[in-house]
């Protein structure tokens, strides 16, 4: 067993609006573990690629961007992830719905995924890692200590996303968000490379009618059980 593989990993997957980001950041904070927000990474990469005019089929451009661009992420006191590209704070721009659509498009490109998977795995450091995304338990960390897949109804997820974006003064409508949620679900679940699906050994939790505190408590309980089984 390699040094990194001995480091425990909590993998939290699922579509947007299920609460995985909040759940992940709270658990990482209370345990003192590292946090990997893979969605932020893909959004940052897609933003940089789009800004530089790198097409989806431009493999050379994708490889050079990865080598020449610095992506940094910092969890703020509010639990949100600040996203910087070459030192520039682009959090608000990449968190928009357009940023989400771009991320989904670039995430479907095998060359992009192969470049970013190394960065994601490098985040596996002591004392542990909480990784949230769409393929954390199936592709990036198939040996994760515990795999969680959060889900919720499209209507509730759209409402949550609407409330979140409105609080940041984004110009959005609930009807448009509902359509975008459905479109991105189909795109992410149907892509040929690393589709968004629950790992066979993942615990599926429906957060439609459960508060964040309740979900955090449940995931922490399951994680404690799995950590004891590792010892």
C-alpha positions as CSV (number, residue, x, y, z in Angstrom):
1,X,0.0,0.0,0.0
2,X,1.5,3.4,-1.0
3,X,1.8,6.3,1.4
4,X,-1.0,8.2,-0.2
5,X,-3.4,5.3,-0.4
6,X,-3.2,5.0,3.4
7,X,-4.7,8.5,3.7
8,X,-8.5,8.2,4.3
9,X,-10.8,9.8,1.7
10,X,-14.4,10.7,1.9
11,X,-15.8,10.9,-1.6
12,X,-19.1,12.8,-2.1
13,X,-20.6,12.7,-5.5
14,X,-23.9,13.9,-7.0
15,X,-25.5,16.6,-9.1
16,X,-25.5,20.3,-8.3
17,X,-28.0,21.4,-5.7
18,X,-27.8,18.4,-3.5
19,X,-25.7,20.1,-0.8
20,X,-22.5,18.1,-1.4
21,X,-20.3,21.2,-1.4
22,X,-21.7,22.4,2.0
23,X,-21.6,18.9,3.5
24,X,-18.1,18.4,2.3
25,X,-16.7,21.7,3.6
26,X,-18.3,21.3,7.0
27,X,-16.9,17.8,7.5
28,X,-13.5,18.8,6.3
29,X,-13.5,21.8,8.6
30,X,-14.6,19.9,11.7
31,X,-12.1,17.0,11.1
32,X,-9.2,19.2,10.0
33,X,-9.1,17.4,6.6
34,X,-8.1,18.8,3.2
35,X,-11.0,19.7,0.9
36,X,-11.1,19.0,-2.9
37,X,-13.9,20.8,-4.8
38,X,-13.5,19.2,-8.2
39,X,-16.4,21.3,-9.6
40,X,-14.4,24.4,-8.8
41,X,-11.3,22.9,-10.6
42,X,-13.3,22.1,-13.7
43,X,-15.0,25.5,-13.7
44,X,-11.7,27.3,-13.4
45,X,-10.1,25.2,-16.2
46,X,-13.1,25.8,-18.5
47,X,-13.0,29.6,-17.7
48,X,-9.3,29.8,-18.6
49,X,-9.7,27.7,-21.7
50,X,-12.7,29.7,-23.0
51,X,-11.0,33.0,-22.2
52,X,-8.0,31.9,-24.3
53,X,-10.1,30.6,-27.1
54,X,-9.0,27.0,-26.7
55,X,-11.5,24.7,-28.5
56,X,-12.8,21.4,-27.1
57,X,-10.8,19.5,-29.7
58,X,-7.6,21.5,-29.3
59,X,-5.5,18.9,-27.4
60,X,-2.3,20.8,-27.7
61,X,-3.9,23.9,-26.3
62,X,-5.5,22.0,-23.4
63,X,-2.1,20.5,-22.5
64,X,-0.3,23.8,-22.6
65,X,-3.0,25.6,-20.6
66,X,-2.7,23.0,-17.8
67,X,1.1,23.5,-17.7
68,X,1.1,27.3,-17.9
69,X,-1.9,28.2,-15.7
70,X,-2.0,28.2,-11.9
71,X,-5.3,27.3,-10.3
72,X,-5.6,28.0,-6.6
73,X,-8.5,27.4,-4.2
74,X,-9.1,28.7,-0.7
75,X,-12.0,27.9,1.6
76,X,-13.4,31.1,3.1
77,X,-14.8,31.7,6.6
78,X,-18.3,31.2,5.1
79,X,-17.4,27.7,3.8
80,X,-17.3,28.7,0.1
81,X,-14.3,28.1,-2.1
82,X,-12.5,31.1,-3.5
83,X,-11.3,30.3,-7.1
84,X,-8.2,32.0,-8.5
85,X,-6.7,31.7,-12.0
86,X,-3.2,33.0,-12.2
87,X,-3.8,34.9,-9.0
88,X,-7.0,36.5,-10.3
89,X,-10.2,35.9,-8.3
90,X,-12.8,34.6,-10.8
91,X,-15.1,33.0,-8.2
92,X,-18.2,35.0,-9.2
93,X,-17.7,34.5,-12.9
94,X,-17.1,30.7,-12.8
95,X,-20.0,30.1,-10.3
96,X,-22.5,31.5,-12.9
97,X,-24.7,29.1,-14.8
98,X,-22.7,29.9,-17.9
99,X,-19.6,28.8,-15.9
100,X,-21.4,25.5,-15.1
101,X,-22.3,24.8,-18.7
102,X,-18.7,25.5,-19.8
103,X,-17.4,23.2,-17.1
104,X,-19.7,20.4,-18.2
105,X,-18.6,20.8,-21.8
106,X,-14.9,20.7,-21.1
107,X,-15.3,17.9,-18.5
108,X,-16.6,15.6,-21.2
109,X,-13.2,15.9,-23.1
110,X,-10.9,12.9,-22.2
111,X,-7.8,15.0,-22.5
112,X,-9.1,17.5,-19.9
113,X,-10.0,14.8,-17.5
114,X,-6.6,13.0,-17.8
115,X,-4.8,16.3,-17.2
116,X,-6.8,17.2,-14.1
117,X,-7.0,13.8,-12.4
118,X,-3.4,14.0,-11.4
119,X,-4.0,17.3,-9.6
120,X,-7.0,15.9,-7.8
121,X,-5.2,12.8,-6.6
122,X,-2.3,14.9,-5.4
123,X,-4.6,16.5,-2.9
124,X,-4.8,13.2,-0.9
125,X,-2.7,14.2,2.0
126,X,-2.6,13.6,5.8
127,X,-4.7,13.6,7.9
128,X,-7.4,13.0,5.3
129,X,-9.3,14.3,2.3
130,X,-12.9,15.2,1.6
131,X,-13.5,15.2,-2.2
132,X,-16.7,16.3,-3.8
133,X,-17.7,16.1,-7.4
134,X,-19.3,13.8,-9.9
135,X,-16.7,10.9,-10.3
136,X,-14.8,11.0,-7.0
137,X,-15.9,7.6,-5.9
138,X,-16.0,5.9,-9.4
139,X,-12.8,7.2,-11.1
140,X,-10.6,9.5,-9.0
141,X,-10.6,7.7,-5.7
142,X,-12.1,4.2,-6.3
143,X,-10.5,3.1,-3.0
144,X,-12.1,5.9,-1.0
145,X,-12.8,5.0,2.7
146,X,-16.4,6.0,2.3
147,X,-18.4,6.9,-0.9
148,X,-21.5,9.0,-0.6
149,X,-23.8,9.9,-3.5
150,X,-26.2,12.7,-2.7
151,X,-29.4,13.2,-4.7
152,X,-32.5,15.3,-4.7
153,X,-35.4,16.1,-7.0
154,X,-34.6,18.4,-9.9
155,X,-37.3,20.9,-8.7
156,X,-35.8,21.2,-5.3
157,X,-32.2,21.4,-6.6
158,X,-33.2,24.2,-9.0
159,X,-34.9,26.1,-6.2
160,X,-31.8,25.8,-4.0
161,X,-29.6,27.0,-6.9
162,X,-32.0,29.9,-7.6
163,X,-31.8,31.0,-3.9
164,X,-28.0,30.7,-4.0
165,X,-27.5,32.7,-7.2
166,X,-30.1,35.4,-6.2
167,X,-28.2,35.9,-2.9
168,X,-25.2,36.8,-5.0
169,X,-27.2,39.1,-7.2
170,X,-27.1,36.9,-10.3
171,X,-29.9,37.6,-12.9
172,X,-31.6,34.2,-13.1
173,X,-35.1,32.8,-13.3
174,X,-36.4,29.6,-11.7
175,X,-37.8,28.3,-14.9
176,X,-34.6,28.7,-16.8
177,X,-32.6,27.1,-13.9
178,X,-35.0,24.1,-13.9
179,X,-34.3,23.5,-17.6
180,X,-30.5,24.0,-17.1
181,X,-30.4,21.5,-14.2
182,X,-32.1,18.9,-16.3
183,X,-29.9,19.5,-19.3
184,X,-26.7,19.3,-17.2
185,X,-27.9,16.2,-15.4
186,X,-28.4,14.4,-18.8
187,X,-25.0,15.7,-20.1
188,X,-23.0,14.6,-17.1
189,X,-24.8,11.3,-16.7
190,X,-24.6,10.4,-20.4
191,X,-21.0,11.4,-21.2
192,X,-18.8,8.5,-22.3
193,X,-15.9,9.4,-20.0
194,X,-16.4,9.3,-16.2
195,X,-20.2,9.7,-16.3
196,X,-22.0,10.9,-13.1
197,X,-23.3,7.7,-11.5
198,X,-23.3,6.3,-8.0
199,X,-20.5,3.8,-7.4
200,X,-21.8,0.3,-6.7
201,X,-20.5,0.6,-3.1
202,X,-21.7,4.2,-2.5
203,X,-24.3,5.1,0.1
204,X,-27.1,7.0,-1.6
205,X,-28.7,9.8,0.4
206,X,-31.7,11.8,-0.8
207,X,-31.4,15.3,0.6
208,X,-34.7,16.6,-0.9
209,X,-36.4,16.9,2.5
210,X,-33.4,16.8,4.9
211,X,-31.5,19.7,6.4
212,X,-27.8,20.1,5.9
213,X,-27.1,19.5,9.6
214,X,-28.9,16.2,9.4
215,X,-27.0,15.0,6.3
216,X,-23.7,16.1,7.8
217,X,-24.5,14.1,11.0
218,X,-25.4,11.0,9.0
219,X,-22.3,11.2,6.8
220,X,-20.0,11.7,9.8
221,X,-21.6,8.7,11.5
222,X,-21.0,6.5,8.5
223,X,-17.4,7.8,8.1
224,X,-16.6,7.0,11.8
225,X,-17.8,3.4,11.2
226,X,-15.6,3.0,8.1
227,X,-12.6,4.6,9.8
228,X,-12.9,2.1,12.6
229,X,-13.1,-0.7,10.1
230,X,-9.8,0.5,8.5
231,X,-7.9,0.3,11.9
